């Protein structure tokens, strides 16, 4: 009888461990926690970081962090990169969506700098507002 109890406890412990691991993986994947991209094309970010720091100094902007988005990377892959100017390295990456305006799709994104177009814009930006909570955030 004791042997059956030990096997039952081991089975339950294994199932609980699997559920916990799957739950943590799901939270990591879908709640926007910092994640390193499978895409390893970091060199362009490093090259752009020097120019971004010069631009930030010239325009009295944040000289600690910069965000870079590479829309040439497929949308199912992290393509937003957080660069730390002080450490001179990328500290996080995550997913980023493009705007839905003017029939924009994953296969054919449409970009525009026209206000109200709901399209993603290309260029340099100053983040002025943060929305959301610690798990899901967006910037304006």
N, C-alpha and C positions, 0 to 999 in steps of 0.2 A: 504494500500500500504506500509506503514512504517513497519508493522508487517512482511511482506514478505522480506523486505530488512534486517531486524534484523535476521530472520531465515537464509537467504542466507549468511550473514556475519558470523554467528555462525558456519554454515556448512563449509565454506571456512577456517575459523580459526582452526576448528577441523582437517580438512584434512591436513593443513599445519603443525600443531603440530605433527600429526602422521608421516608425511613424515620426519620431522626433527628428531624425536625420532628414527625411523627406520634407517635413514642415520647415525646417531651417533653410534647406535648399530653396524651397518655394518662396520663402520670405526674402531671401537674398536675391533671387532672380526677379521677382515681380514687384517688390516695394522700393525699388530705386536705390538700394544701398550701393555704395561705391563698388565698382567691379572693374577688373582689368579686362580690356578688350582682347578677343582672339586675334584681332587685327594688330599686327606688330609694326605698323608704319609710323613709329613715333618720331623719326628723324624730322619730318616736315614740321611737327609741333615744336621741336627743339629749335629749328631754324627760325620759325615765326616768332618764338618767344623773345628773342633779342629785339626784334623790331617792335613788338608789343610793349616791351619795357621802355624803350625809347619814346614811343608814342604816349605811354602813361605818364612818364616824367614830364614831357613837354606840355601835356594838357592837364596836369595836376590831378591825376586819377590814381586808383589803387595800385601800389607798387609791390603788393605781396602776392596776389593771385591773378590769374587770367583764365578765362574759359575759351576753349577753341572747339568749334564744330566743323567736322569734315563731312559734308553732304555727299562726297563721292564714295563713302563707305556705305554698304547696304544698311537699310533701316533696321534690320533685325540684329545688328551688331552694335555694340557701344561705339558711338562716334562723337560724344562730347567728352572733352579732356580738360581736366583741371591742372593747371601748371602753377607750381610754387616758385616764384622768382628767387626767394631766399635760398631754398634748397637746390635750385636749378634742376628740378626734375618733375615729372608728372606724378601727382599724388592720388589721382582717381580718374575713373572714366565711367560713363554711364550712357544710357540710351537717350536719344533726343528725337522728337517728331518734327516734321515739317508742317507748315500751315496747310489747311485744306482748300484754300482759295483758288478760284479760276480753274477748277477741275484737276487740281494737283493730285497725283497718285504716287505710290511707292516706286513704280517703274519710271514715271515721268513727272518729277516734281517741278512745280512752277514757282519762280521767285519774282518778287516785286518789292520795290521800296515805296509804293503808293499807299498812303494811309487808308485803312478800311478794306484793303484787298484780301485780307486774311491769308496772304501768302507769306512764306518765310522771306526774310530780307537777307541780303548778302552785305558784308562790310563789317565795320567796327561799331560796337555799341557800348553804352554805359548802362549797367543794370541799376535801375532806380527803385524797383519794387519787387518784393518776394511774396509769393502766395503759397498757401498750403500749410502742411505740418511737417514734422520731422521725417515722415516716411515718404510723402509725395509733395514735391515742391516744384514750383514753376517761377520763372523770372520774367519781368517786363522791362 
